[in-house]
Each structure stands twice: as C-alpha cells, then as structure tokens.
Amino acid sequence: MSELGARLYAIVQEYAAIGAHHRTGTPEDARTLDWFENRVRALGASMERQPWSFDRYDAEWTVSVDGANVAALPLFYEATGVSESTTPLVAEVSAVPFGTFPQWSTIVADARSAGAHLAVRATRSPSGGLAVPNRSPAQPGSGLPALLVAGALSERLQKAPVRARLAARIVGGRTSNIIGCQGSARALLASDGDALRPPLARAPPHRRRPPRRGPTRRCRATRQENHSRDHT
C-alpha cells in the first residue's frame, strides 16, 4: 500500500471506530460530526455548523431464520408501533436506491389479504447483500411494518422458519451540517447529500433531508464528505 493509501485507510479506520453505525441524530452521529469538525479545523480551516431538526425514526428489531439471527434493517418510516410474528409475509424485492419499492403496493395488499401484520423482504441486488433505500420523513408510509434482509437469504426465507420483531416510533431528532472553509476551498459534511451537494461529488445513500440552504460564506465547492447514517 502506498503512503497516501495508508493515510487514507487510517482515516477510514478512525471513522469506523466511532460506532457500529452513523445514523443521523444518534449519539454516533454527534461523535462523527465532532470528529469531522476537529479534523478539518486541524488543517487550519474556519468552521461553521448549520443545525437542523427532523422527525427521527427510532427502532429496535430482530430477524431470525431457522433459529439464527440475521442482519436486517427496517424499511424506515414505513410504520410505527410494536409488531412481532413467527409467520411474517416473506418474499423478495428488487433493491432500489431511494423511495419505495416499485411493487410495494402489491406487497402491502398481499399482506393484508393474508392477514399478515409484518413483512420480511430479501432485497435482490447484484451483490446479494442487504440493500435499503433512502427514505424521507415526509414520505407517507403504508402502515405495514417491514424488515429487510440480504438478497442471498431469499431461498432460506421460503423454506425455513422465520421470526421477526420490530418496535418503531418517531422521535425528535437534531443534527448539523458542518462546513469548513480554507481560502477558496470548502469541505462539507452534510446529513443529506442533496442539500448542499457540489457537482464534483456524489454522496452515499441517506434518508433525511435538512433545510435546503447554502453556506453563509462564499466558498468554491471542491470536495464533499457525506456519510450515510441511517443504515450503516
């Protein structure tokens, strides 16, 4: 590994060590913001925070297949309340980058017809991994609690016993965009990539939208840091 590669990898290790995830509005998110701000300030940049509030989806969940727990994530903002089932409606869906699965209305109708009050869906993607779409608090949910698992589990879901539980609620959330300016360059850590995205960078997936406002200082956008803190 080159010297530059080693330095970049060390930064990734620092970021990963902050917490098991970096979901917006969580304590891990707050530590991530502090970490980014301190790193950029150490480079001599002046710092600005743009705080914003949102409705945060707060949830706990488990999914087990044939008695073994598997990695899962909820379909954020789709439903609230406590749901538990040993006979959830299981099937496969094609992964999408944001919003709602194209066939979701049919899935919801099938669940209601079958009397199922919880769905477990394997997300089909080239990697076979767990793929969760971006979601917004403003997006209306169907009211069907749903948990997503890796597409590679699709066949096992059909053949093995599946047990799932989801307890979800909406709570007040708060986070910040952080902007560091040094000369004409700007480094940005945004909780939503669409809000302040310069044309030179594409952000990873995210779920919530802060207010659409730009920085108060005039800085040419040259680099963006953005983390997906809802499903990582």
C-alpha positions in Angstrom: 0.0 0.0 0.0 1.3 3.5 -0.9 1.9 6.1 1.8 -1.2 8.0 0.6 -3.2 4.9 0.6 -2.1 4.1 4.2 -3.1 7.6 5.3 -6.5 7.4 3.7 -7.1 3.9 5.2 -6.2 5.2 8.6 -8.9 7.9 8.3 -11.4 5.3 7.3 -10.4 3.3 10.4 -11.0 6.3 12.6 -14.4 6.9 11.1 -15.4 3.2 11.5 -14.2 3.2 15.2 -16.7 6.0 16.1 -19.6 3.5 16.3 -21.3 0.5 14.7 -23.4 2.9 12.6 -23.6 6.6 11.9 -27.3 7.2 11.7 -28.5 10.8 11.7 -29.5 12.2 15.0 -27.9 9.5 17.1 -25.0 9.8 19.6 -22.8 8.2 17.0 -23.8 10.9 14.6 -22.9 13.6 17.1 -19.4 12.0 17.6 -19.0 11.8 13.9 -19.7 15.5 13.5 -17.2 16.4 16.2 -14.6 14.1 14.6 -15.0 15.7 11.2 -15.0 19.2 12.6 -11.8 18.6 14.6 -10.1 17.1 11.7 -10.8 19.9 9.3 -10.1 22.6 11.9 -6.7 21.0 12.4 -6.0 21.8 8.8 -6.4 25.5 9.5 -10.0 25.8 8.2 -12.6 28.0 9.8 -15.7 26.0 10.8 -19.4 26.6 10.5 -22.3 24.4 11.8 -25.8 24.5 10.4 -28.1 22.8 12.9 -31.5 21.4 11.8 -34.2 19.3 13.3 -36.2 16.4 11.8 -38.5 13.5 12.8 -36.2 10.6 13.5 -37.3 7.0 13.0 -36.2 5.3 16.2 -36.4 1.5 16.1 -35.3 -1.8 17.5 -35.6 -5.1 15.5 -34.6 -8.7 15.2 -35.0 -11.3 12.4 -34.1 -14.9 12.8 -34.1 -17.6 10.1 -34.1 -21.2 11.2 -33.4 -20.0 14.8 -30.3 -17.9 13.8 -30.3 -14.2 13.9 -29.5 -12.5 10.6 -28.6 -8.9 9.7 -31.6 -6.8 9.0 -32.8 -3.2 8.8 -36.3 -1.8 8.8 -37.9 0.0 5.9 -37.6 3.4 7.6 -40.7 5.5 8.1 -43.0 2.8 6.8 -44.8 2.0 10.0 -44.6 2.6 13.8 -45.6 0.5 16.8 -44.6 -2.9 18.0 -45.1 -5.9 15.7 -43.9 -9.5 16.2 -44.6 -12.6 14.2 -43.5 -16.2 13.6 -45.3 -16.1 10.3 -44.3 -12.9 8.6 -45.1 -12.4 4.9 -41.8 -13.3 3.3 -40.7 -12.6 -0.3 -38.1 -11.0 -2.5 -38.0 -7.4 -3.8 -35.6 -5.7 -6.2 -33.3 -3.2 -4.5 -33.9 0.5 -5.2 -31.7 3.4 -4.3 -34.4 5.6 -2.7 -38.2 5.9 -2.0 -40.5 2.9 -2.2 -40.1 -0.5 -4.0 -42.0 -0.4 -7.3 -44.1 -3.4 -6.3 -44.6 -2.3 -2.7 -48.4 -1.6 -3.1 -48.9 -5.2 -4.3 -46.9 -6.5 -1.3 -48.9 -4.4 1.1 -52.2 -5.7 -0.5 -51.0 -9.3 -0.3 -50.0 -8.9 3.4 -53.4 -7.5 4.3 -55.2 -10.2 2.3 -53.2 -12.9 4.1 -53.8 -11.3 7.5 -50.0 -10.7 8.0 -49.1 -7.8 10.1 -45.3 -7.9 9.5 -43.3 -8.4 6.3 -39.7 -9.7 5.8 -38.2 -9.0 2.4 -35.0 -10.1 0.8 -33.5 -7.3 -1.2 -32.4 -8.6 -4.6 -29.2 -6.9 -5.9 -26.0 -7.9 -7.8 -24.0 -8.3 -4.6 -26.6 -10.4 -2.8 -26.3 -8.2 0.2 -28.7 -6.1 2.2 -29.8 -3.0 0.3 -32.0 -0.4 2.0 -33.5 2.5 0.0 -33.2 6.1 1.1 -36.3 7.3 2.9 -37.6 10.7 3.9 -39.8 11.6 7.0 -42.1 13.3 4.5 -42.7 10.1 2.6 -46.0 8.6 3.5 -45.8 5.0 4.9 -48.2 2.2 4.2 -48.5 1.2 7.8 -47.1 -2.3 7.1 -44.1 -2.9 9.3 -41.3 -4.3 7.1 -37.8 -5.6 7.8 -35.3 -6.1 5.0 -32.6 -8.8 4.8 -29.9 -9.7 2.3 -31.0 -11.0 -1.1 -28.8 -14.0 -0.6 -31.3 -15.2 2.1 -34.2 -15.3 -0.3 -34.4 -19.1 -0.7 -33.9 -19.7 3.0 -36.8 -17.4 3.8 -39.1 -19.6 1.8 -38.0 -22.8 3.4 -37.0 -22.2 7.0 -38.9 -20.8 10.0 -38.7 -17.0 10.2 -39.3 -15.0 13.3 -39.3 -11.2 13.3 -39.9 -8.3 15.7 -40.0 -4.5 15.1 -40.6 -1.8 17.6 -40.6 1.6 16.0 -41.5 5.2 16.9 -41.0 8.8 15.7 -38.9 11.0 18.0 -37.5 14.4 17.7 -34.1 14.4 16.0 -31.4 17.0 15.7 -28.1 17.1 13.7 -26.0 19.6 11.8 -24.3 20.2 8.5 -20.6 21.1 9.1 -18.7 23.4 6.6 -15.0 24.1 6.8 -13.6 26.9 4.6 -10.0 27.5 3.8 -9.3 30.0 1.1 -11.5 29.2 -1.8 -11.9 25.5 -0.9 -14.8 24.0 1.0 -15.1 20.7 2.8 -18.6 19.7 3.7 -20.1 17.1 6.0 -23.9 17.0 5.2 -26.5 14.8 6.7 -28.2 14.9 3.3 -26.3 14.7 0.1 -28.9 16.6 -2.0 -29.0 19.6 0.3 -25.5 21.0 -0.3 -24.0 18.7 -2.9 -21.3 20.2 -5.1 -21.3 19.0 -8.7 -18.0 17.2 -8.2 -19.1 14.6 -5.7 -21.8 12.1 -5.3 -22.8 11.2 -1.7 -23.6 7.7 -0.4 -27.3 6.9 0.4 -29.1 8.7 3.2 -32.6 9.1 4.4 -33.4 12.5 5.7 -33.4 16.0 4.2 -32.2 19.1 6.1 -33.4 22.5 5.1 -32.2 23.5 1.6 -29.9 26.3 2.4 -26.3 27.1 1.4 -23.3 28.2 3.4 -23.2 31.8 4.6 -19.7 32.2 3.3 -18.6 32.3 -0.3 -16.5 29.2 -0.9 -15.9 27.3 -4.1 -17.1 23.7 -3.6 -14.2 21.4 -4.3 -14.8 18.4 -2.0 -17.6 16.8 -0.1 -17.7 14.4 2.8 -21.0 12.8 3.4 -22.0 9.8 5.5 -25.0 7.6 5.3 -26.0 7.4 8.9 -29.4 5.6 8.6 -28.4 2.1 7.6 -24.7 1.7 8.1 
